[in-house]
């Protein structure tokens, strides 16, 4: 199953029981854990100001991870696909993802064996113009494909990078039915991301 939300004003959504605290509104996505977050911008003739993270308000709407590291990537070409990545315990990572330039289709797959959502995914368009964020708890594999040139993605993580725990699953695993867009010539992938196993071939990790 797929739950896809284009860039939206979360304040106008009637379904999904949004939660609001301060300048952030969170929308549950149909699988326990992930949240699509909308941020209020305060603007005038000079431009705008917004709080991209407030521990108090994010916790109030359900983002309960403690973040310890910020990462940022630049993807020069449309169709660059990064994923699907995760870290195993004891260094599993929750992520808080946003786009600071450009646009992506962002995907998270539930790999928690005991979860009712195991093997299902959520997929959201995140854009710099829309200022959406996606919260992804530990126990999900994460990836995105760029929809605009020179796209920059910034994300917080709840544990430090641990190469011994670094894992992935195949971006094109047929069992997952992920809604990647049609890309002439296919996605642009790293050698590492071309060789991840299918979800069904992984041992229980969460």
N, C-alpha and C positions, 0 to 999 in steps of 0.2 A: 504493500500500500504506500501511497505517496501523499504527503501534505505539502502543497506548494503555495507560498504566499508571495505575490509580487510586492514591490514597494508600496506601502500603504500608510495612511494615518491611523494608527492603532486606536486613537481616541474615538474614531467613528465606527469601530467594529462592534456589532451587536452580539455576535456569537463568540464562544471561546472563553468567556468570563475573564476579560483582561483584569490585571491587577496593577494599580498605580500607586507610586510613592514618590513624592517630590517631582522631579522632572523626567521620570522613567515610567513607561507602561510596558508590562510584560504580557505576552499572549502564549498560553500553553498550546502545544502543537499536536496533541493527540497521542503522543508517546510520553510516558512519565519521564520527566527530567528536562528535555530541551525547551527553551523559551525563545520566542522572537521578541526583541526589545525595541521599542521606539523611544527616541529621546526628544525632548522639547528644546527647540532652538529659540534664543532670544535675539532678535535682530533689529537693526536700524539702518540708516543710510551708509554706515561704515561697513556693514557685514553682519556677522552674528557671533554669539557666544553660546556654548553648550557644555554641560557637564558630561563628559564621556564615561565617567565612572564615579560612583559614590558608594562606598561600602555600605553605608547605612541604608540608602534607598534600594540598592540592588538586592541586599539581603531581604528587605521587606517584601520584594516581589518574587523571591524564590531563588535568587542566585546566591547560594550559600557557600561556594568555594572560596578559599583564601588564595589569592594569586601571588606568585612569587617571582614571575619572570614575564617580560614583554618581548614579543617577537614581531618582526615585520619582513614581508617579502615584496619584491617587485617582479612582475611578470610582463615582459615587454610585448608579447604577441597575444592576440586573441586566440582562444582555444588552448591555452596552457592549462594543463590539468595537474594538480598536486594532490596526491592521495591514493588510496584512503589510509590515513595514518592513525596510530594510537600508541600509547605506552602501556606496558603491563604493570601490575602491582609488583613491588611496592612503590613504584614511581608512576602510577597511573595519573593522567592529567585530565582535569576539566579545562575547557577553553571558553574564552569570551572573544568572539570574532567580529571585526568590523572592517569596512573598506574605507580607506582614506583617499583613494583616487580610483576612478573607474567603476567596474561592476563585476560581480561574480554570481554564479549559481553555486550555492554552498550546500553541502550534503552531509548528513550525519546518520550512521547506521548503528542500530542497537545491537551490541555483541555481548550483552549480559545474558548468560544461558538461562537464568531463572526468571528473566523478565517476560511478561506477556507480549512485549514488543520485539522479542528477539528476531533478528533478521529483517525487521522493518526499518524504514527510514523517514526522515523529514528532509525537505529540500526548500530552500528559501533564496530569493534574489536579494542580495545585499548590494547597496550602491552608496557611493560617496554622497550623492545628492540627497538620498533618502535618510542617511544616517542610522539605518537599522543595525542592530547587533544580534548575533545568534549565540546563546549560551548552550554549551554542549557539556553535559556532565561526564565524569570518568565512566568508562564502560561503553563508549561509542567510538567508532572509527570515523574519521573526519576527512573530507576532501572538498575541493572546489575547482571549478573551471572558469577561466576569465572570459568576460563578455565584451571587454573594451581593451584597447591597447594601453600599455604602460599602467596596468592596474597594480595598486599597492594595497596589501592586506596587512592589518595589524591585529595581533591577538595576544591576550593574556593567558597564561597557563598556571596551573595550581601546583606543579612540581617542576623541578629543574630537568633539563634534558639528560637522559640516561641512556647512552647508546646500547647498553646490554638489555634494555627493556623496549627498545624501538622496534615496532612491528607494523605490519600493514596487511590489508586485504585487497584483492584485485578490483580495480576501478570498474571493470566490465564483467564482474561476476554475474552470470546469467540468472542465478537464483535470486538476486537482489532486485533486478528490474529498475535500476536507477535511471532517472529522467535526464540524462545528459543530452544537451542539444546536438543536433546534426552538425558535424564539423567537416568541411571538405578536407579530405586527406587524413582525417582522424585527429585526435588530440595530440598536443605536444607534451611528451612525457620524459621524465628522467629514466635512466637505465634501471634504477632501483624500483621505480613505480611500474615498470613493465613486467616485473617478476614476482609480485606478491601472490600468495595462495588465495584460493576461494575460501569463503567463510566456513563451508562445511568441512574443510580440511584442517581447520585450526583446532587444537585441543581447547578444553574449557579454560578460560583465562580470567573471567570475572564471575 
